[in-house]
Amino acid sequence: MKISDEKRKKLYKFINILEVKKRINKYKIAVGNENITTDENIEGLDVVLDLYEFKSLKIYIPGLNIIDEYLMKDYIIENLEAIFN
C-alpha cells in the first residue's frame, strides 16, 4: 500500500522530532610500534520522536550521518509504509 502525497504531507505534521544523537563507532589504529591513531565512524542516528499519540518513541536510522529533519521524517514514513504492506 503506497501512501499518497496528501497523506504523506499530513503525516509530516504528526511527526515531532524531540532529540537526535549520532551513533559513533570509535576505534584505534596502530601504525608501527609507537603510533596509535584514533578514528571514528558515524553509523547512524538515534532519534526520539512523538508520532501522533505515541510519545517518546526511540528509533535508530542506519546509514544517515547528517541531521536533516526532512530525511528523518521521510525515512520514518517509508518504514510505516513497509509495516502496513
C-alpha positions in Angstrom: 0.0 0.0 0.0 1.6 3.2 -1.2 0.9 6.3 0.9 -0.5 9.1 -1.2 1.3 12.5 -1.3 -1.7 14.1 0.5 -1.5 11.6 3.4 2.3 11.9 3.4 2.0 15.7 4.0 -0.4 15.1 6.9 2.0 12.5 8.4 4.9 15.0 8.3 2.8 17.3 10.6 2.2 14.4 13.1 5.9 13.6 13.5 7.6 15.7 16.1 11.4 15.0 16.4 12.5 15.7 20.0 16.1 14.6 20.1 18.8 13.4 17.7 22.1 11.8 18.6 24.8 10.5 16.3 25.8 6.9 16.9 29.5 6.9 16.6 31.9 3.9 16.4 35.3 4.9 17.8 38.3 2.7 17.2 42.1 2.9 17.4 44.5 2.1 14.6 48.1 1.1 15.5 50.6 2.3 12.9 54.0 0.9 13.7 55.1 0.3 17.3 54.5 3.7 18.9 51.9 5.5 16.7 48.3 5.0 17.6 45.6 6.9 15.7 42.0 7.3 17.0 39.3 7.4 14.3 35.5 7.5 14.4 32.8 6.4 12.1 29.2 7.7 12.2 27.0 4.6 11.9 23.6 6.3 12.0 21.3 8.4 14.1 19.4 7.6 17.3 16.1 9.6 17.2 13.5 10.3 19.9 10.2 11.4 18.5 6.5 11.8 19.1 4.2 10.3 16.4 0.6 11.4 16.9 -0.4 9.7 20.2 2.8 7.7 20.6 5.1 9.7 22.8 8.9 9.4 23.1 9.4 6.7 20.5 13.1 5.8 20.1 14.3 4.6 16.7 17.6 4.1 15.0 18.2 5.3 11.5 21.2 3.4 10.0 23.4 4.9 7.4 22.2 8.5 7.9 25.1 10.6 9.1 23.6 14.1 8.7 21.0 15.6 10.9 18.2 16.6 8.4 14.6 16.8 9.6 13.2 16.1 6.1 15.3 13.0 5.6 14.5 11.6 9.0 10.7 12.1 8.6 10.9 10.6 5.1 12.7 7.5 6.5 10.0 7.1 9.2 7.2 7.4 6.7 8.8 4.9 4.3 9.1 2.4 7.0 5.5 2.9 8.1 4.6 2.0 4.5 6.6 -1.2 4.9 4.8 -2.1 8.1 1.4 -1.8 6.6 2.2 -3.7 3.3 
